[in-house]
Amino acid sequence: MLHLVKYRFLQIIRMRALMFWALLFPVILGTLYYFGFWKNANCPQLEMIDVAVVAEEDSPFLTFLEGAEDLLSFHVMEEEEAEKALENGKVQGIYTEGRERTLTVAATGVAPSILETILKQYNTNERLIEKVAVEHPERLEGMMDSMKAYRDRTTETSLGGTVRNSLVEYFFALVGMACMFGCDLGFAVSLSSNADQSPVGMRRNISYLSRGKIMMADFLVVYGIHFVNLWILICYLKGILRIPLGEDNGKILLLCMAGGMIGVSFGIIAGSIGKSSGTHRLNFLTLITMLLSFFGGLMVQNMRHIVDKCCPLLNAWNPVALISDGFFSMTIYEDMARYWRNVMMLFGMGMMFLVAGCIVMRRKRYDSI
């Protein structure tokens, strides 16, 4: 048994193309994701908005703007000076007081939208104060106090779970895809055990060793290699790229074990059925893996949630979606019942594929070898 494990291990790690897709490709893709969108998304810089104000120095509007000093940097100017500053890009807008309070901007964007929102808020409050002063002057003082203290009356409440950058879903799906890439390893050992597909398969089928021992050795080797590959990926994402995959390494380990098992067993059953060439079957296997990854959220944000609304049955049987949901359950939802349900589903599907693949391989017979 140890002899079989040793030489199958040496055979697998020497397959460079296979090891590239099983180990290096997920690492490279994770690196591209990190530098492509994650790094910038997690370094937000809120810049002050420079705005010119054409108004009297004792204007109530200036007093209002002073309350937004953490967001606005306003400069009192004459009208001509303000227009030149706007043309030169020194300010992003001009507030002008007259019969009507107006805002002038040079272009559209986030900053002009914020300036417009601030102006609308002030105008709304001003009209409300004027209305109360006319209709209910006795309530004016209380209303002014309530406007000044509105922040004190706001209570921050947690709905449970942890607030995360929504882009982390891509990395959850990436781990799911890496788990499914174990199908390449499982397919390789399954195909090499078929006498009608490889010379190695011929020799193994006339060996004195039972097929059960051979299949057990093959599974232990590829499952062990694949699990190490997955753990290298997890350590790289968590330790080097600092992706928040969860704090409980034990649960991450178990989820990777379940995901790795279904990946390897899926490859084993794919290699044991059919009589077409190995290349055609491998291409079809890769297509299935990438489709599952797509619907699991690898390429489109919130795709898993879209599929859950349109076709929940697909998510229930999609290993990539189950793995991604397992990470969500640990890090965002903090729903351990949901996590264990995903893990058990993955192990169940993995065992089903593995048993089916072993039965098919044990029943294969050849007229001549």
Secondary structure, 3 states (H helix, E strand, C coil): CHHHHHHHHHHHHCCHHHHHHHHHHHHHHHHHHHHHHHHHHCCCCCCCEEEEEECCCCCHHHHHHHCCCCCEEEEECCHHHHHHHHHHCCCCCEEECCCCCEEECCCCCHHHHHHHHHHHHHHHHHHHHHHHHHHCHHHHHHHHHHHHCCCCCCCCCCCCCCCCCCCHHHHHHHHHHHHHCHHHHHHHHHHCCCCCCCHHHHHHHCCCCCHHHHHHHHHHHHHHHHHHHHHHHHHHHHHHCCCCCCCCHHHHHHHHHHHHHHHHHHHHHHHHCCCCCHHHHHHHHHHHHHHHHHHCCCCCCCHHHHHHHHCHHHHHHCHHHHHHHHHHHHHHHCCHHHHHHHHHHHHHHHHHHHHHHHHHHHCCCCCCC
